[in-house]
């Protein structure tokens, strides 16, 4: 199941006035939608015609503040920041139920000469899926995203300097039905809105923080899941804003609460998508040889690909002992202290990577997961022995990088990343990581002022 509108249905809805606006978008390096709101008739006649849609290529070189950053080969001031073409993937076209008379389509990017923009996040994922397909595998993924909900609006939160916000709950609401009933006026809008946007939802639940929620989406092909993930994340924020509420997907918005994770479930299936290749009822832990090697690749590359799961300075604040966020690159069956948790049975047998935070770009995270798994399969890498007990206290396991500097250094020297993504994409990713650290060093934090203003 992809989008819920084909071209014929869209034409009919535009002509009879049920749709008047098309969001024509693409995901940027942060996994946010960039694009334009296009009138329905113009979209059908011009955007799908010879004119097409264009946008400035600087949009793949900006940070979260939309500042164009130095050091990129793909686009820079010397090259004049020209345009690229936004090519609608009509398979992604869907109604956006929470916005009046609005539909959305996700685009792929090409240069003005018609060449594929390889550094675009959606294209980076597509290349890894092509590698998997060439080996006879279909990659299935699932996203579990956590976020915090506040009684403040976004405008009120900003006016407060994002301090002293009022969580939507005064107590931890993990699996808590009474408190989530109080939140249901908004969470129900999100569940039903996603369902109406052709993004099937499994369930919602309270999480371990005050005002923290998780809404789980039904698993799908990796590209479809990444598209759903970004539409969902954008939609949650839009629906919250329409209700004068704020949400955050920061990995760690306060050290007083649990972080927000993006639990990444993945498995390999046959090319038709009819049979999982992960389960072997006769093998130890029922783990097929393919699954063992796939898992071995994930563990082996956990440090060098860490930035693709944790792309911001803040991301690394989430990795705290006994916080439900992992610190150990270890695996076990149904053990939430490990970075990799093996779960399910039969066709549902899969690995849950608990490494990514809710701030990760899903296209890059999925691409890293696939590249790591294929590396393990190609090299027949065996995973370490299953960890038993508390991974936070284990002394003989590798740990996730301590900060973005360490993660960037690991990514820069990663031969796995260079081989999987190619030189240009690898350079683009490393520069993005370096520029995030550089920007953070141009800011005085509240912590520095409180610690140093008077005392040094």
C-alpha positions in Angstrom: 0.0 0.0 0.0 1.5 3.3 -1.0 -0.3 6.6 -1.7 -4.1 6.5 -2.0 -4.4 8.7 -5.1 -3.5 7.8 -8.7 -3.4 10.4 -11.4 -7.0 9.8 -12.5 -8.4 10.1 -9.0 -6.4 13.2 -8.4 -7.7 14.8 -11.7 -11.3 14.0 -10.7 -10.8 15.5 -7.2 -9.2 18.6 -8.5 -11.8 19.2 -11.2 -14.7 18.8 -8.7 -13.1 21.0 -6.1 -12.3 18.4 -3.4 -8.5 19.0 -3.8 -7.2 22.5 -4.6 -3.7 22.3 -3.2 -0.8 19.9 -3.8 2.2 19.8 -1.5 5.1 19.0 -3.8 7.9 18.1 -1.5 11.2 16.2 -1.1 13.1 15.2 2.1 16.2 17.3 2.9 19.3 16.1 4.8 17.4 16.5 8.1 14.5 14.4 6.9 12.2 17.4 6.7 9.9 18.2 3.8 11.0 21.1 1.5 8.9 22.2 -1.4 6.0 24.3 -2.6 2.2 24.4 -2.3 0.9 24.2 -5.9 -2.6 24.8 -7.2 -4.3 21.6 -8.3 -4.9 22.7 -11.9 -1.3 24.0 -12.3 0.1 20.8 -10.9 -1.8 18.7 -13.5 -1.1 20.9 -16.5 2.4 22.2 -15.8 4.2 20.3 -13.1 3.3 17.0 -14.7 3.8 18.6 -18.1 7.0 20.0 -19.7 7.6 22.8 -17.2 8.0 20.5 -14.1 9.0 21.8 -10.7 12.3 23.4 -9.7 14.0 24.3 -6.4 17.3 25.7 -5.3 20.0 23.0 -4.8 21.2 24.8 -1.7 18.4 22.9 0.1 20.7 19.9 0.4 23.5 21.9 2.0 21.6 23.7 4.8 21.3 23.1 8.5 18.1 23.1 10.6 18.3 27.0 10.6 18.3 27.0 6.8 21.8 28.4 6.7 23.8 27.3 3.7 26.9 25.6 5.0 30.4 25.6 3.6 32.5 22.6 2.4 30.1 20.9 0.0 31.1 19.8 -3.5 27.5 19.3 -4.7 26.4 22.9 -4.3 28.2 26.0 -3.0 28.6 29.8 -3.6 31.3 29.2 -6.3 28.8 27.2 -8.3 26.1 29.8 -7.9 23.5 27.6 -6.1 21.5 26.7 -9.2 18.3 24.7 -9.4 17.5 21.1 -9.5 14.3 19.4 -10.8 11.7 17.9 -8.5 10.3 14.9 -10.2 7.0 13.7 -8.6 6.9 10.0 -7.6 3.2 9.6 -8.3 3.1 6.4 -6.3 3.4 8.5 -3.2 0.4 10.8 -4.0 -2.1 10.9 -1.1 -4.7 13.0 0.6 -3.6 14.9 3.7 -6.8 14.7 5.8 -5.8 17.2 8.5 -5.3 20.0 5.9 -8.2 21.3 3.9 -8.5 20.1 0.3 -4.8 19.2 0.3 -2.9 16.3 -1.3 0.9 15.5 -1.1 3.4 14.0 -3.4 7.1 13.2 -2.7 9.6 14.0 -5.4 13.0 12.6 -6.4 15.7 15.0 -7.5 17.5 15.5 -10.8 19.9 18.0 -12.1 18.7 20.4 -14.8 20.5 18.1 -17.3 18.4 15.1 -16.1 21.0 13.4 -14.0 20.0 11.8 -10.7 21.1 13.8 -7.6 22.9 11.0 -5.7 23.3 13.0 -2.5 19.6 13.3 -2.0 18.6 11.2 1.1 15.8 9.4 -0.8 18.2 8.5 -3.5 20.8 7.3 -1.0 18.3 4.8 0.3 17.2 3.8 -3.2 20.8 2.8 -4.0 21.0 0.5 -1.0 17.7 -1.1 -1.9 19.1 -1.7 -5.4 22.1 -3.4 -3.9 19.8 -5.6 -1.8 17.6 -6.4 -4.8 20.6 -7.4 -6.9 21.3 -10.0 -4.2 17.7 -11.2 -4.2 16.5 -9.5 -1.0 13.5 -7.3 -0.3 14.0 -5.2 2.8 11.1 -4.7 5.1 11.3 -2.0 7.8 9.2 -0.6 10.6 9.5 2.7 12.5 8.6 3.2 16.1 8.9 6.9 16.9 8.6 8.5 20.3 7.8 12.2 21.0 6.9 14.5 23.8 3.6 16.4 23.9 3.2 19.8 25.7 0.3 21.9 26.8 2.2 24.9 25.3 1.8 25.9 21.7 5.0 26.2 19.6 4.7 30.0 19.8 4.4 29.9 23.6 7.3 27.4 23.9 9.5 29.8 21.8 8.5 32.8 23.9 9.6 30.9 27.0 12.9 30.1 25.4 11.8 26.4 25.4 12.2 26.4 29.2 9.6 25.5 31.9 7.3 23.9 29.4 4.2 22.1 30.7 4.2 18.4 29.7 0.8 17.1 28.8 1.1 14.7 31.7 2.4 15.4 35.3 3.5 11.8 35.7 5.1 9.0 33.7 2.4 7.6 31.4 4.0 4.4 30.1 1.1 2.1 29.0 -1.1 4.3 31.2 -4.7 4.3 30.0 -6.1 7.0 32.2 -3.5 9.6 31.3 -3.6 8.7 27.6 -7.4 9.2 27.7 -6.6 12.8 28.7 -4.4 13.0 25.6 -6.8 11.2 23.3 -8.4 14.3 21.8 -5.0 14.9 20.0 -3.6 11.4 19.6 -6.8 10.1 18.0 -6.5 12.9 15.4 -3.0 11.7 14.6 -4.0 8.0 14.4 -7.0 8.6 12.2 -5.2 11.3 10.2 -2.4 8.9 9.3 -4.9 6.2 8.4 -6.6 8.6 6.1 -3.3 9.5 4.5 -2.6 5.8 3.6 -0.2 5.4 6.5 -1.6 2.4 8.5 -1.2 2.6 12.2 -0.9 -0.3 14.6 -1.5 1.4 17.9 -0.6 4.3 20.2 0.6 4.2 23.8 2.0 6.3 26.5 5.8 6.2 27.0 8.2 6.4 29.8 8.4 10.2 30.0 5.9 12.8 31.2 3.8 13.7 28.2 5.7 11.1 26.0 3.9 9.1 23.4 4.6 6.4 20.8 2.5 5.7 17.7 3.6 2.6 15.8 3.2 2.3 12.0 2.6 -0.9 10.2 5.8 -2.2 8.6 6.4 -1.9 4.9 9.1 -2.0 2.2 11.9 0.2 3.3 11.3 3.1 0.9 7.6 3.1 1.6 8.3 3.0 5.3 10.8 5.9 5.1 8.2 8.0 3.1 5.5 7.2 5.7 7.9 8.0 8.5 8.5 11.5 7.2 4.9 12.2 6.4 3.9 11.0 9.9 6.5 13.1 11.7 5.6 16.2 9.7 1.9 15.4 10.2 2.2 15.0 14.0 3.8 18.5 14.3 1.1 20.0 12.0 -1.8 18.4 13.9 -0.3 19.5 17.2 0.1 23.1 15.9 -3.5 23.1 14.6 -4.5 22.3 18.2 -2.3 24.9 19.8 0.0 22.3 21.2 3.7 21.6 20.7 5.5 18.3 20.3 9.3 17.6 20.0 11.1 14.7 18.4 14.4 15.8 19.9 16.5 12.9 21.0 16.8 14.4 24.5 14.9 17.6 25.2 15.8 17.5 29.0 18.2 15.4 31.0 15.3 14.9 33.5 13.3 12.7 31.2 13.9 9.7 29.0 15.0 10.4 25.4 12.9 9.8 22.4 13.9 6.9 20.2 13.3 5.7 16.7 13.3 1.9 17.1 14.2 0.6 13.7 12.9 -2.9 12.8 14.3 -4.6 9.8 14.2 -8.0 8.1 15.1 -9.5 4.7 12.5 -11.2 2.6 12.6 -13.0 -0.8 12.2 -10.7 -3.8 8.5 -11.2 -4.1 8.0 -10.3 -0.4 6.2 -13.5 0.4 8.7 -15.2 2.7 11.0 -13.9 5.4 14.6 -15.1 5.1 15.3 -14.6 8.8 13.7 -17.7 10.5 15.1 -21.2 10.7 13.3 -23.3 13.3 16.1 -25.8 13.4 18.9 -23.3 14.1 20.1 -21.9 17.4 17.7 -19.1 18.5 15.8 -20.0 15.2 18.2 -17.6 13.5 18.9 -18.4 9.8 22.5 -18.1 8.6 21.5 -15.0 6.6 20.1 -13.4 9.7 23.3 -14.2 11.7 25.4 -12.5 9.1 23.0 -9.6 8.7 23.1 -9.1 12.5 26.9 -9.5 12.5 27.1 -6.6 10.0 25.0 -4.4 12.1 27.1 -4.9 15.3 30.4 -4.7 13.4 29.5 -1.3 11.9 27.6 0.2 14.8 30.3 2.7 15.5 31.3 3.7 12.0 27.7 4.3 10.9 26.5 5.8 14.2 26.2 9.3 12.8 23.5 8.1 10.4 21.4 7.2 13.4 22.4 10.2 15.6 23.1 13.2 13.4 23.1 16.1 15.9 25.1 17.2 18.9 22.0 16.7 21.0 21.6 13.1 19.7 24.4 11.8 21.9 22.8 13.1 25.1 20.2 10.3 24.7 22.8 7.5 25.3 22.6 7.4 29.1 22.9 4.3 31.3 19.6 2.8 32.4 17.6 5.3 30.4 16.0 2.9 27.9 18.4 4.2 25.3 21.2 1.8 24.4 24.9 2.4 25.0 26.2 -1.1 24.1 26.7 -2.5 20.6 25.4 -5.9 21.8 22.5 -8.1 20.8 20.1 -10.4 22.7 16.7 -11.8 22.4 14.0 -9.4 23.8 16.5 -7.5 25.9 15.9 -3.7 25.9 19.3 -2.9 27.4 21.0 -3.9 24.2 21.5 -1.9 21.0 20.1 -4.7 19.0 17.0 -6.6 20.2 15.9 -9.7 18.4 12.1 -10.1 18.5 9.3 -11.9 16.7 8.5 -15.4 15.5 8.3 -17.0 12.1 7.7 -14.4 9.4 7.8 -11.6 12.0 11.3 -12.6 13.2 13.5 -9.5 12.9 16.0 -7.2 14.6 15.1 -4.0 16.3 17.9 -1.5 16.3 17.5 0.7 19.3 20.4 2.9 18.3 18.5 5.7 16.3 16.9 8.6 18.0 13.6 10.2 17.0 15.7 13.0 15.4 17.3 10.7 12.8 16.6 11.0 9.1 14.9 7.7 8.2 16.2 7.6 4.7 19.8 7.7 6.0 19.1 5.4 8.9 17.5 2.8 6.7 20.3 3.2 4.2 22.9 2.6 6.9 21.0 -0.4 8.2 20.9 -2.0 4.8 24.6 -1.2 4.0 25.6 -2.7 7.4 23.5 -5.8 6.9 24.8 -6.4 3.3 28.4 -5.9 4.6 27.8 -8.6 7.1 26.3 -11.0 4.5 29.0 -10.4 2.0 31.8 -10.9 4.6 29.9 -13.7 6.4 30.4 -11.8 9.6 29.3 -13.7 12.7 27.7 -11.7 15.5 29.3 -11.9 18.9 27.8 -14.2 21.5 24.3 -13.2 22.7 24.6 -10.9 25.7 23.0 -12.2 28.9 22.0 -9.7 31.6 22.3 -6.0 31.8 24.2 -4.5 28.8 24.7 -1.2 30.6 27.0 -3.0 33.0 28.8 -5.3 30.5 32.5 -4.7 30.3 33.5 -6.6 27.1 31.3 -4.8 24.5 31.8 -1.9 22.1 29.9 1.2 22.9 28.1 3.8 20.8 30.3 6.9 20.2 30.3 9.3 23.1 29.7 12.4 21.0 29.3 13.7 17.4 33.0 14.3 17.1 33.8 10.7 17.7 31.0 9.6 15.4 32.1 11.9 12.6 35.7 10.6 12.8 34.4 7.0 12.6 32.2 7.8 9.6 35.0 9.7 7.8 37.4 6.7 8.0 34.7 4.1 7.4 35.6 1.9 4.4 32.1 0.3 4.6 30.5 3.7 4.1 32.8 4.6 1.2 32.1 1.4 -0.6 28.3 1.3 0.1 27.5 5.0 -0.6 30.3 6.0 -3.1 32.8 8.8 -2.7 30.5 11.8 -3.4 27.7 10.7 -1.0 30.2 9.7 1.7 31.9 13.2 1.4 28.5 14.9 1.5 27.5 13.0 4.7 30.8 13.6 6.4 30.7 17.3 5.7 27.1 17.5 7.0 28.3 15.9 10.3 31.3 18.2 10.5 29.2 21.3 9.9 26.8 20.4 12.7 29.7 20.3 15.1 31.1 23.5 13.7 27.8 25.3 14.2 27.5 24.2 17.8 30.9 25.7 18.5 29.5 29.1 17.5 26.9 29.2 20.2 27.1 30.0 24.0 24.9 27.6 25.8 22.9 28.2 29.0 25.1 25.6 30.7 28.2 27.6 30.0 26.7 30.8 31.3 25.3 29.2 34.5 28.6 27.4 35.2 31.1 30.1 34.3 29.6 33.6 34.5 30.4 34.1 38.1 32.4 31.1 39.1 35.5 31.4 36.9 
